[in-house]
Amino acid sequence: KMAGDCRFPDLDTDGSEKSEEMEIVVNVGGVRQVFYGDNLNQYPETRLAELLNCLSGGYDSIFSLCDDYDPGKREFYFDRDPDAFKCIIDVYYFGEIHMKKGICPICFKNEMEFWKVDLKFLDDCCKTHLSEKKEELEEIARRVQLILDDLGVDASESRWKRCQKCIWKFLEKPESSYPARVVAVLSFLFILISSVVMCVGTIPDLQVIDAEGNHMEHPTLDSIETACIGWFTVEYVLRLISSPNKLHFALSFMNIVDVLAILPFYVSLTLTHLGAKLMELSNVQQAIQALRIMRIARIFKLARHSSGLQTLTYALKRSFKELGLLLMYLAVGIFVFSALGYTMEQSHPETLFKSIPQSFWWAIITMTTVGYGDIYPKTTLGKLNAAISFLCGVIAIALPIHPIINNFVRYYNKQRVLETAAKHELELMELNSAEGKTTGSKSELEDLSREGKEGPFYSSRLKVSHSDTFIHLLSEEKHYRTRLQSCK
């Protein structure tokens, strides 16, 4: 048939049949579905609604909307995901769309864009899954882009800029080279040695007595402490100089911890040599002792080299609601049981409950099942109140603990998945580059192998991936799926 003759056979010669009475047959991935015009015309901007009027425009109009068309069966064929299509057509009958379990949210979003169905029809619960998946892909893209930036060095940059990047990679990214791993291990050992020296220096048998009869740290331990502080100082200064964003670097939590671990040593050193001239010697010693306590901050430097501690920190940040509930439960219980304990123990002549605020301490150690025994009830009602209080304390603590543990496990597993996905994406990029899929030119591949990882050419050629887990954020061009694909 000619393109102009492609019409519905059911139409009257005078064209009196309305589009609401039309029906079309759609075949999506082998699944046939019949639609009526009155349903499709509710959303005229969708692709299925456009099929009602495409036949009069000829084959060019037909194939601009579908992959194939059978004039004999009046059937439109689409090489798309049938499972996603079954969910999308719900908008014509129920006015909303629910995504089935097991369908990738990003792929489902792409299917909705293909069928020209607005995302506002997607249910809120499904939008949450979509936003989470978007965040995961953005995180993967960010990690991949960071690795790609490290692979290439811009030849147009000055020698100082290139030196800055090398120092930054050397100190901040232990996985970049073997010497960087050695430096990371040394930094970890210095943190441990410094913490051990701080603890051992408080043992009286290892201390020395000065001319005034005061106990001081052993000179050997003091020398080890000085060496550790020297290492921390050099490390911090080099990282600050090579940092691409010095303001962000200075305000980072871990870098603030580094400053707090280093600063007390220099302040106490200054007070020792200059403070005696400005204030009394006793005041100087008290100030130095207070600053020495701040040295415990250096133990938090271990978080820089421990992914487990970092995961715990992020998990606790995401568990503020559960932690707030835990504190609220305990606060209510402490107030109630301390007031009851004080009231019930007033009849005993040797009561240990002198006031309600003093009873708070007893309620805290009882509800947390610590029980020091320094304050305890002596009446029968008081003992009954104590038994109920620690039972309620166990329940109050146990209720929010499970969500907090789930948050930790979920975040830890998510970080491992994102790390694996980023490595997988890089492997696919390198594989596609090696096969010539990104350039299609043998000469360019020879340039790629010759230049290696020394120029921006390398990273620019690795920005296109053709895997099922394609990340649009890594590509300068927009890619569309033309065949049935699934997101792994």
C-alpha positions as CSV (number, residue, x, y, z in Angstrom):
1,K,0.0,0.0,0.0
2,M,1.0,3.6,-0.5
3,A,1.7,5.7,2.6
4,G,-1.4,7.9,1.9
5,D,-3.7,4.8,1.8
6,C,-2.8,3.7,5.3
7,R,-6.1,4.3,7.1
8,F,-8.2,2.4,9.6
9,P,-10.6,0.3,7.6
10,D,-13.4,1.0,10.1
11,L,-13.5,4.7,9.2
12,D,-16.6,5.9,7.3
13,T,-16.1,7.5,3.9
14,D,-17.3,10.8,5.2
15,G,-14.9,10.7,8.2
16,S,-17.7,10.8,10.7
17,E,-16.1,8.4,13.2
18,K,-14.5,10.3,16.0
19,S,-11.0,9.6,17.4
20,E,-12.6,8.5,20.7
21,E,-14.1,5.5,18.9
22,M,-10.8,4.4,17.3
23,E,-8.7,1.5,18.6
24,I,-5.1,0.7,18.0
25,V,-3.0,-2.4,18.6
26,V,0.4,-2.0,20.1
27,N,3.0,-4.7,20.3
28,V,5.7,-4.0,22.9
29,G,8.5,-6.6,23.0
30,G,6.0,-9.3,21.9
31,V,3.2,-8.3,24.3
32,R,0.1,-7.1,22.4
33,Q,-2.3,-4.6,23.8
34,V,-5.4,-2.9,22.5
35,F,-6.1,0.7,23.3
36,Y,-9.2,2.8,22.7
37,G,-9.1,6.4,21.7
38,D,-11.2,7.7,24.6
39,N,-8.6,6.4,27.1
40,L,-5.6,7.7,25.1
41,N,-7.0,11.1,24.5
42,Q,-7.0,11.9,28.2
43,Y,-3.3,12.5,27.8
44,P,-2.9,13.8,24.2
45,E,0.8,14.6,24.5
46,T,1.8,11.0,25.1
47,R,3.3,8.8,22.4
48,L,0.3,6.4,22.4
49,A,-2.1,9.2,21.9
50,E,-0.1,10.5,18.9
51,L,-0.5,7.1,17.3
52,L,-4.2,7.9,16.7
53,N,-3.4,10.6,14.1
54,C,-0.1,9.4,12.7
55,L,-1.6,7.2,9.9
56,S,-2.8,10.1,7.9
57,G,0.8,11.4,7.8
58,G,2.3,8.5,6.0
59,Y,5.1,6.1,6.8
60,D,7.4,9.0,7.8
61,S,5.0,10.0,10.5
62,I,4.4,6.4,11.6
63,F,8.1,5.4,11.9
64,S,8.9,8.6,13.8
65,L,6.8,7.2,16.6
66,C,7.3,3.4,16.4
67,D,9.9,0.9,15.3
68,D,7.7,-1.1,12.9
69,Y,4.1,-1.2,11.6
70,D,2.0,-4.0,10.1
71,P,-0.7,-2.5,7.9
72,G,-2.6,-5.8,7.6
73,K,-3.0,-6.2,11.3
74,R,-3.0,-2.5,12.0
75,E,-0.3,-3.2,14.6
76,F,2.4,-0.9,15.9
77,Y,5.6,-2.5,17.1
78,F,7.9,-1.1,19.7
79,D,11.2,-2.7,20.7
80,R,10.9,-1.7,24.3
81,D,10.7,-3.3,27.8
82,P,7.3,-4.9,28.1
83,D,7.4,-5.1,31.9
84,A,7.9,-1.4,32.2
85,F,5.2,-0.7,29.6
86,K,2.7,-2.7,31.6
87,C,3.3,-0.3,34.5
88,I,3.2,2.9,32.4
89,I,-0.2,2.2,30.8
90,D,-1.7,2.4,34.2
91,V,-1.7,6.1,33.8
92,Y,-4.5,5.8,31.2
93,Y,-6.7,3.8,33.5
94,F,-5.8,5.0,37.1
95,G,-4.1,8.3,36.6
96,E,-0.9,7.2,38.4
97,I,2.0,4.8,37.9
98,H,3.5,2.4,40.2
99,M,6.9,0.8,39.5
100,K,7.1,-3.0,39.9
101,K,9.7,-4.5,42.2
102,G,12.8,-5.5,40.3
103,I,12.7,-2.8,37.6
104,C,15.6,-0.4,37.6
105,P,14.4,3.1,38.5
106,I,16.7,4.8,36.0
107,C,15.6,2.4,33.2
108,F,11.9,3.0,34.1
109,K,12.5,6.8,34.0
110,N,13.9,6.4,30.5
111,E,10.9,4.3,29.5
112,M,8.6,7.0,30.7
113,E,10.5,9.6,28.8
114,F,10.2,7.5,25.6
115,W,6.4,7.1,26.0
116,K,6.2,10.8,26.8
117,V,4.6,10.3,30.1
118,D,5.3,13.0,32.7
119,L,7.2,12.0,35.9
120,K,4.5,13.7,38.0
121,F,2.3,10.6,37.5
122,L,4.8,8.4,39.2
123,D,3.8,7.6,42.8
124,D,5.7,9.2,45.6
125,C,7.1,5.9,46.9
126,C,8.5,5.2,43.5
127,K,10.0,8.7,43.2
128,T,12.0,8.0,46.4
129,H,13.6,4.9,44.8
130,L,14.3,7.0,41.7
131,S,16.0,9.7,43.7
132,E,18.1,7.2,45.6
133,K,19.2,5.6,42.3
134,K,20.1,9.0,40.9
135,E,22.2,9.8,44.0
136,E,24.0,6.4,43.5
137,L,24.8,7.1,39.9
138,E,26.0,10.7,40.7
139,E,28.3,9.2,43.4
140,I,29.6,6.6,40.9
141,A,30.1,9.3,38.3
142,R,31.9,11.5,40.8
143,R,34.3,8.7,41.8
144,V,35.0,7.8,38.2
145,Q,35.6,11.4,37.3
146,L,38.0,11.8,40.2
147,I,40.0,8.8,39.0
148,L,40.0,10.1,35.4
149,D,41.2,13.5,36.6
150,D,44.1,11.7,38.4
151,L,45.0,9.8,35.3
152,G,45.6,12.8,33.1
153,V,47.8,15.9,33.6
154,D,47.1,19.0,31.6
155,A,50.3,19.9,29.8
156,S,49.2,23.6,29.7
157,E,49.4,23.8,33.4
158,S,52.5,25.3,35.1
159,R,55.1,23.2,36.7
160,W,54.0,24.3,40.2
161,K,50.4,23.2,39.5
162,R,51.5,19.8,38.3
163,C,53.7,19.5,41.4
164,Q,50.8,20.4,43.6
165,K,48.6,17.7,42.1
166,C,51.4,15.1,42.5
167,I,51.8,16.0,46.2
168,W,48.1,15.9,46.8
169,K,47.8,12.5,45.2
170,F,50.8,11.3,47.1
171,L,49.4,12.3,50.5
172,E,45.6,12.0,50.0
173,K,45.3,8.9,47.8
174,P,47.3,5.9,49.0
175,E,46.0,3.7,46.2
176,S,47.6,5.9,43.6
177,S,51.1,4.4,44.0
178,Y,53.3,2.2,46.1
179,P,55.2,5.0,47.8
180,A,51.9,6.7,48.7
181,R,50.8,3.5,50.4
182,V,54.1,3.5,52.4
183,V,53.5,7.1,53.5
184,A,50.0,6.2,54.6
185,V,51.2,3.3,56.6
186,L,53.9,5.5,58.2
187,S,51.4,8.1,59.1
188,F,49.2,5.4,60.7
189,L,52.1,4.1,62.7
190,F,53.0,7.6,63.9
191,I,49.5,8.1,65.1
192,L,49.6,4.9,67.1
193,I,53.1,5.6,68.5
194,S,52.0,9.1,69.6
195,S,48.9,7.8,71.3
196,V,50.9,5.1,73.1
197,V,53.5,7.5,74.2
198,M,50.8,9.9,75.6
199,C,49.4,7.0,77.7
200,V,52.8,5.5,78.8
201,G,54.0,9.0,79.8
202,T,51.5,9.1,82.6
203,I,52.9,6.1,84.4
204,P,54.6,7.3,87.6
205,D,57.5,4.8,87.4
206,L,58.4,6.1,83.9
207,Q,58.4,9.8,84.9
208,V,61.3,11.9,86.2
209,I,61.4,14.5,88.9
210,D,62.7,18.0,88.0
211,A,64.6,20.3,90.3
212,E,61.4,21.6,91.9
213,G,60.1,18.1,92.7
214,N,57.5,18.0,90.0
215,H,56.9,14.9,88.0
216,M,57.7,15.2,84.2
217,E,57.6,12.9,81.2
218,H,60.7,10.9,80.5
219,P,63.1,12.7,78.1
220,T,63.1,9.7,75.7
221,L,59.3,9.8,75.5
222,D,59.4,13.5,75.1
223,S,61.8,13.1,72.1
224,I,59.5,10.5,70.5
225,E,56.5,12.9,71.0
226,T,58.5,15.7,69.4
227,A,59.3,13.5,66.4
228,C,55.7,12.5,65.9
229,I,54.5,16.1,66.1
230,G,57.2,17.0,63.5
231,W,55.8,14.4,61.2
232,F,52.2,15.6,61.7
233,T,53.3,19.2,61.1
234,V,55.1,18.5,57.9
235,E,52.2,16.3,56.6
236,Y,49.6,19.0,57.4
237,V,51.6,21.8,55.8
238,L,52.2,19.8,52.6
239,R,48.6,18.9,52.4
240,L,47.5,22.5,52.9
241,I,49.9,23.8,50.3
242,S,48.9,21.2,47.7
243,S,45.1,21.5,48.4
244,P,43.1,22.6,45.4
245,N,40.6,24.4,47.7
246,K,42.4,25.7,50.8
247,L,39.3,27.2,52.5
248,H,37.4,23.9,52.2
249,F,40.5,22.1,53.4
250,A,40.9,24.3,56.5
251,L,37.2,23.9,57.5
252,S,37.1,20.1,57.0
253,F,36.3,18.2,60.2
254,M,39.3,15.8,59.9
255,N,41.7,18.7,59.2
256,I,40.4,20.6,62.3
257,V,41.2,17.4,64.3
258,D,44.7,17.5,62.8
259,V,45.2,21.1,64.0
260,L,43.9,20.3,67.5
261,A,46.3,17.4,67.7
262,I,49.3,19.6,66.7
263,L,48.5,22.9,68.2
264,P,48.8,22.0,72.0
265,F,52.4,21.0,71.5
266,Y,53.5,24.4,70.1
267,V,51.3,26.3,72.5
268,S,52.7,24.5,75.5
269,L,56.3,24.9,74.1
270,T,55.6,28.7,73.8
271,L,54.2,28.9,77.3
272,T,57.2,27.0,78.7
273,H,59.8,29.4,77.3
274,L,57.9,32.7,77.3
275,G,54.9,32.2,79.7
276,A,57.0,32.3,82.9
277,K,57.9,35.9,82.1
278,L,54.3,37.0,81.6
279,M,52.5,35.0,84.4
280,E,53.1,33.0,87.5
281,L,54.8,29.6,87.0
282,S,51.9,27.7,88.6
283,N,49.5,29.2,86.1
284,V,51.8,28.3,83.2
285,Q,51.9,24.7,84.5
286,Q,48.1,24.5,84.7
287,A,47.7,25.8,81.2
288,I,50.3,23.3,79.9
289,Q,48.5,20.5,81.7
290,A,45.2,21.5,80.2
291,L,46.7,21.7,76.7
292,R,48.2,18.2,77.1
293,I,44.8,16.8,77.6
294,M,43.9,18.0,74.2
295,R,46.4,15.6,72.7
296,I,43.7,12.9,72.9
297,A,42.3,14.5,69.7
298,R,45.0,12.8,67.7
299,I,43.3,9.4,68.2
300,F,40.6,10.7,65.8
301,K,43.3,10.9,63.1
302,L,42.9,7.2,62.8
303,A,39.5,7.8,61.0
304,R,41.5,9.2,58.1
305,H,43.0,5.8,57.5
306,S,40.1,3.6,58.5
307,S,37.1,3.2,56.2
308,G,35.2,1.5,59.1
309,L,35.5,4.5,61.4
310,Q,34.3,6.8,58.5
311,T,31.4,4.5,57.8
312,L,30.5,4.6,61.5
313,T,30.6,8.4,61.5
314,Y,28.3,8.6,58.5
315,A,25.9,6.0,59.9
316,L,25.6,7.9,63.1
317,K,24.9,11.1,61.1
318,R,22.1,9.3,59.3
319,S,20.7,7.9,62.6
320,F,20.1,11.2,64.4
321,K,16.4,10.5,64.5
322,E,16.9,7.1,66.2
323,L,19.5,8.5,68.6
324,G,17.1,11.3,69.4
325,L,14.4,8.8,70.2
326,L,16.8,6.8,72.4
327,L,17.7,9.9,74.4
328,M,14.1,10.9,74.7
329,Y,13.1,7.5,76.1
330,L,15.9,7.6,78.6
331,A,15.3,11.2,79.6
332,V,11.6,10.4,80.3
333,G,12.4,7.3,82.2
334,I,15.2,8.9,84.3
335,F,12.9,11.8,85.3
336,V,10.0,9.5,86.2
337,F,11.9,6.8,88.1
338,S,14.2,9.2,90.0
339,A,11.1,11.1,91.2
340,L,9.4,7.9,92.3
341,G,12.6,6.6,93.9
342,Y,13.0,9.8,95.9
343,T,9.4,9.7,97.1
344,M,9.4,6.0,98.1
345,E,12.7,6.3,100.0
346,Q,11.8,9.2,102.1
347,S,10.2,7.0,104.7
348,H,13.5,5.2,105.4
349,P,15.7,7.0,108.1
350,E,19.0,6.1,106.3
351,T,17.9,7.0,102.8
352,L,20.5,7.7,100.1
353,F,18.1,9.7,98.0
354,K,18.6,13.2,99.3
355,S,16.9,15.0,96.3
356,I,15.4,14.4,92.9
357,P,18.4,15.9,91.0
358,Q,20.7,13.6,93.0
359,S,18.4,10.7,92.2
360,F,19.1,11.3,88.5
361,W,22.5,9.6,88.8
362,W,20.8,6.5,90.3
363,A,18.2,6.4,87.5
364,I,20.9,6.7,84.8
365,I,23.1,3.9,86.1
366,T,20.0,1.7,86.8
367,M,18.3,2.2,83.4
368,T,21.6,1.6,81.5
369,T,22.1,-1.6,83.7
370,V,25.4,-0.4,85.0
371,G,24.5,-0.3,88.7
372,Y,27.6,1.0,90.6
373,G,25.8,0.4,93.9
374,D,26.8,3.8,95.4
375,I,23.1,4.7,95.6
376,Y,20.5,2.0,96.1
377,P,17.0,1.7,97.5
378,K,16.3,0.3,101.0
379,T,12.5,0.1,101.0
380,T,10.4,-2.6,99.4
381,L,8.6,-0.1,97.1
382,G,12.0,1.4,96.2
383,K,13.4,-2.0,95.2
384,L,10.2,-2.6,93.1
385,N,10.7,0.7,91.5
386,A,14.3,-0.1,90.7
387,A,13.4,-3.4,89.1
388,I,10.8,-1.8,86.9
389,S,13.3,1.0,86.0
390,F,16.0,-1.3,84.7
391,L,13.5,-3.4,82.8
392,C,12.2,-0.3,81.1
393,G,15.7,0.8,80.5
394,V,16.6,-2.4,78.6
395,I,13.5,-2.0,76.4
396,A,14.1,1.7,75.8
397,I,17.7,1.0,74.7
398,A,16.9,-2.0,72.6
399,L,14.1,-0.4,70.5
400,P,16.2,2.1,68.5
401,I,19.4,0.0,68.4
402,H,18.2,-2.2,65.5
403,P,17.5,0.7,63.1
404,I,20.9,2.2,63.9
405,I,22.6,-1.1,63.1
406,N,20.6,-1.4,59.9
407,N,21.7,2.1,58.9
408,F,25.4,1.2,59.5
409,V,25.1,-2.1,57.5
410,R,23.1,-0.4,54.7
411,Y,25.6,2.4,54.3
412,Y,28.6,0.1,54.6
413,N,27.2,-2.2,51.9
414,K,26.3,0.8,49.7
415,Q,29.8,2.1,49.8
416,R,31.2,-1.2,48.8
417,V,28.7,-1.5,45.9
418,L,29.6,2.1,44.7
419,E,33.3,1.4,44.9
420,T,32.8,-1.8,42.9
421,A,30.6,-0.1,40.4
422,A,33.1,2.7,39.8
423,K,35.9,0.2,39.2
424,H,33.6,-1.8,36.9
425,E,32.8,1.4,34.9
426,L,36.5,2.2,34.5
427,E,37.2,-1.3,33.3
428,L,34.5,-1.0,30.7
429,M,35.8,2.4,29.6
430,E,39.3,1.0,29.2
431,L,38.0,-2.1,27.3
432,N,35.9,0.1,24.9
433,S,38.9,2.4,24.3
434,A,41.1,-0.6,23.6
435,E,38.6,-2.0,21.1
436,G,38.2,1.3,19.4
437,K,34.6,1.9,20.2
438,T,35.0,5.4,21.4
439,T,37.1,6.6,18.5
440,G,36.7,4.1,15.7
441,S,40.2,5.0,14.5
442,K,43.3,2.9,14.8
443,S,45.6,5.9,14.7
444,E,43.9,7.4,17.7
445,L,44.3,4.2,19.6
446,E,48.0,4.2,18.8
447,D,48.1,7.8,20.1
448,L,46.2,6.6,23.2
449,S,48.7,3.8,24.0
450,R,51.7,6.1,23.2
451,E,50.5,9.0,25.4
452,G,49.3,6.7,28.2
453,K,48.1,8.5,31.2
454,E,50.1,11.6,30.8
455,G,47.8,13.9,28.9
456,P,44.1,15.0,28.8
457,F,43.6,12.9,25.7
458,Y,43.4,9.8,27.9
459,S,40.6,11.0,30.1
460,S,38.6,12.5,27.3
461,R,38.6,9.2,25.4
462,L,37.5,7.3,28.5
463,K,34.3,9.4,29.0
464,V,32.0,7.2,26.9
465,S,30.7,3.9,28.1
466,H,28.4,1.5,26.3
467,S,27.6,-0.8,29.2
468,D,24.2,-1.5,30.5
469,T,25.1,0.6,33.6
470,F,25.7,3.6,31.4
471,I,26.2,6.8,33.4
472,H,25.0,9.9,31.5
473,L,26.9,12.2,33.7
474,L,30.2,10.9,32.3
475,S,29.3,11.6,28.6
476,E,29.1,14.9,26.8
477,E,26.5,13.5,24.5
478,K,23.0,12.2,25.3
479,H,22.5,8.5,24.6
480,Y,19.2,6.7,24.0
481,R,18.5,3.0,24.4
482,T,17.3,1.5,21.1
483,R,17.1,-2.1,22.1
484,L,15.8,-4.0,25.2
485,Q,18.4,-3.5,27.9
486,S,18.4,-4.0,31.6
487,C,20.3,-2.1,34.3
488,K,22.3,-4.5,36.3
